[in-house]
Amino acid sequence: MMAVAVKHPKKRHYRQRAHSNPLSDHSFEYPVSPDTMDWSVIYPNFKPEDRVRFCDVGCGYGGLVVTLSTLYPDKFMVGFEIRVKVSDYVNDRFKALRLENPVYGNAGVIRTNAMKYLPNFFRKGQLEKLFILYPDPHFKRCKHKWRIVSEGLLAEYAYVLAEGGLVYTVSDVKEVHDWMVKHFTEFPLFERYTPGPEDKAAQALIGTTEEGKKVIRNNGESWTAIFRRVTDPQQQ
Amino acid sequence: RSGKNAENVEYQTFKNYFKRIYLRLAMALVHAIHDGSGYLIAIGRELYKLPSSGAMEKVASCGEVPPGVSDCEGEAFISGIATCKEGIVTCSNNKLLESWTWQGTRTANAVAVKRPTALRISPSDGRVVVSDKAGDAYSFSLPSLDDRRYLLGHVSVIMDCILTRDGRYIVTADRDEKVRVSHYPNCYNVHSYLLGHTEFVHRVVQTGNTTLATIGGDERLMLWDLQSSTVTATIQLDQLFSTLTALPSTHFLLLSSPTTLSLLSAKDLSHLHTVPVEGTVVSVASREDGEIVVLTKESILRYSVSPDGLTCTPVEVCEGVVWGDVRVSSQPERKKPAGNKGFEAYYERKRKRIEDETAKAEAKVCVS
């Protein structure tokens, strides 16, 4: 019997405009609370006591999540993507990958708005790693409130991350990198952190995503910054 | 398509797409004074005091923008009141914050960043806390109303905000069904999220030392335990109530709609009484001991609350009150849209594309 070659999705069928208003109600489906979320629809082998530990906020076409899936086979990880077609592409990509190799059963994507619904999906201190790669710069002043890194949202990131958990940020726009560094370092619950060579995620940051590969192709530069979630200095 | 028919179809689609319900933005408020000595009543721009015993008298006129102050826009009626030993703080719809002595002299003013939605005084440090339409909360020092500090931010409108009685937490409820409990004053540290409502949450009250009650657009009343951050009781109401008030020492909860008052037990949410109110209820405030004052569009009513029921005594209004100022303006508060037709078309096209591709592949196999 001839083996059927698995058909991988082609990006040209999933093109979508890069910007989507995160402040409007796009009619997402999301759980009322983390306890009511059924993760087994995304991960076929998910048991009730398992927990998702890594989240890629704005995972785009899924490059990082696919790479991390093989680097951390014992961890469950998810990408959040707000755009319909792009998240559909990642879904189809994982379906195809899993047919070839079941090891990809620990990674998946959810179409949702990370700015609004992180606490709906994750319990306090549940995540070990959070990824913010090549976030949309939203240069105009009137669009600053669409930015994924802001003083208000940092409190939510600190909430879903465990103490000692890490946030990985990358950008090819120096202004955005400086903005993220400033906000994270000024926030009492984060401090700048340099991981050692054993941190496989840090090594995988630049060359694995579609955005990252495009930056390399165009001879551009990427800046990375990693931050660790620390104990509240003001808490008794 | 043209003419009248087209308009009707579009209007119907629009109406169904956004199920709008209206929470009335009242241009009048009643607020119970912190020490139980009476109430402050705001009608339009005028602030009055109603003592426990004695006649109602005018305190001040608010909302007048001082010369040289910019950024105030909108109609100037009082939208929030807070009180403490040192004096009174008011916020107006035109974003003006003002602090007053009990005698009615203005001590300071400031302009809020965006239109305020709730005004509270923090028990721990005596600062005034303001939540706004942009989803942010700030605190200002009293009585000078300077030293503005950013406290926290939600992604959508903060519809109600309270400080817990021990001053340790700030609870903010937003339009995205979330109730966030953050430490105070280190509000960057979120203590927990109280998740359970399926529509916007527009009222939060503290019912006991560690318990909160909330109502929302899903017409549910929910009781929460602060320490475990879990729901302890829920009931499905039959309508959207505009206000929720707690009478802690009596273990009662009071819900008001424009025409009725309903009394419930705060322990098990059992329904005790519902009484009709003459006039349209605009605002309700309660004292610890079980007395409540209800402000309607044309009267002020005092109720004494007991397990047997609510007894009403109208209050004699002082001279100079202009009831015409109490126009209730409709403020649309959108429930989540019923469904986005946008991506259904995408999935339909995708399904067709896959069908065509499989058909072509099969045709090739047949030929070869």
HADDOCK unambig.tbl for C-alpha pairs under 7 A between the chains (distance, minus, plus):
assign (segid A and resid 25 and name CA) (segid B and resid 336 and name CA) 6.83 0.50 0.50
assign (segid A and resid 26 and name CA) (segid B and resid 340 and name CA) 6.97 0.50 0.50
assign (segid A and resid 27 and name CA) (segid B and resid 337 and name CA) 6.62 0.50 0.50
assign (segid A and resid 27 and name CA) (segid B and resid 339 and name CA) 6.12 0.50 0.50
assign (segid A and resid 27 and name CA) (segid B and resid 340 and name CA) 6.20 0.50 0.50
assign (segid A and resid 32 and name CA) (segid B and resid 195 and name CA) 6.36 0.50 0.50
assign (segid A and resid 32 and name CA) (segid B and resid 196 and name CA) 5.88 0.50 0.50
assign (segid A and resid 32 and name CA) (segid B and resid 198 and name CA) 6.95 0.50 0.50
assign (segid A and resid 33 and name CA) (segid B and resid 195 and name CA) 5.70 0.50 0.50
assign (segid A and resid 33 and name CA) (segid B and resid 196 and name CA) 6.85 0.50 0.50
assign (segid A and resid 84 and name CA) (segid B and resid 343 and name CA) 7.00 0.50 0.50
assign (segid A and resid 116 and name CA) (segid B and resid 155 and name CA) 6.39 0.50 0.50
assign (segid A and resid 152 and name CA) (segid B and resid 152 and name CA) 5.62 0.50 0.50
assign (segid A and resid 152 and name CA) (segid B and resid 153 and name CA) 4.31 0.50 0.50
assign (segid A and resid 152 and name CA) (segid B and resid 154 and name CA) 6.54 0.50 0.50
assign (segid A and resid 155 and name CA) (segid B and resid 188 and name CA) 5.12 0.50 0.50
assign (segid A and resid 155 and name CA) (segid B and resid 189 and name CA) 6.33 0.50 0.50
assign (segid A and resid 155 and name CA) (segid B and resid 190 and name CA) 6.62 0.50 0.50
assign (segid A and resid 159 and name CA) (segid B and resid 190 and name CA) 6.13 0.50 0.50
assign (segid A and resid 234 and name CA) (segid B and resid 186 and name CA) 6.98 0.50 0.50
